[in-house]
Amino acid sequence: IRNAAEKVYDRLKGQALNARKTGVTSDDISSAMMRFLAEAEGLSQLPGGIPLAFNLVMDLARFSLGCVGDGDSHSVGFGDRPSDNEVDRLIIDLATKRKQIEPSWNHVEALETLREQNERVADYREDGFCAKSIEVLDGWEKAVAQDSKVGNDTASHEAAAGLESAPLTQDALDRLQT
């Protein structure tokens, strides 16, 4: 699926780079990615398909931008980019499912990629690119940082008080009660 999407992307991006002559813009590339997004959603239904589908949607998100942010304002289009909302929805859905089945999954790389893409198109989009996905993944990142801080503070206080997390013996319990 990815290879087929990349071929379509490469062909259309070449035409979009000459948008004044061809009339092809990032809007057209976005439209072309829609069928691959549907295939990614289908892939997610297969056993073990969620990580594969998530990675595919991340690639399709990048492809769907076309030339936006490459400095060629003629290839940007007119904002009729049907894949943007679908990409955002799928990233949130698949990331949430992936986190449920793979709690140790590190979403930071995906978050950084989305932030870079969002920054790249900032001059052309008021609402940002995948803003909802960034908000969700950023919330997870803040929660991890907060949990880590709380965990470290708790562990530090317990260690300082001599209350390591080892089970207490009956003798230790008796001493605490007196």
URRAPE-V43965 format. One record per pair of residues at least 12 apart in sequence whose ideal C-beta (glycine too) atoms are under 6 Angstrom apart, sorted by the first residue. I is the first residue (numbers start at 0). GAP is how many residues later the second one is. Records with the same first field share a line. If there is no record, write none. Layout:
I = GAP / GAP
This chain:
0 = 35 / 38
1 = 54 / 57
4 = 31 / 55 / 58
7 = 24
8 = 54
11 = 12 / 16 / 17 / 20
12 = 53
15 = 50 / 51 / 59
18 = 55 / 56
19 = 54
24 = 50 / 52
25 = 40 / 41 / 42 / 50 / 51
26 = 50 / 53 / 54
28 = 37
29 = 34 / 51 / 52 / 53
30 = 51
32 = 27 / 30 / 31 / 50
33 = 48 / 49
35 = 24
36 = 23 / 49
39 = 13 / 16 / 17
43 = 50
49 = 44 / 47 / 48
50 = 47
52 = 41
53 = 40 / 44
56 = 33 / 34
60 = 26
63 = 19
67 = 53 / 56
68 = 51 / 52
75 = 48
87 = 42 / 44 / 45
90 = 42
91 = 41 / 44
106 = 30 / 33
110 = 26
113 = 16 / 19 / 20
116 = 12
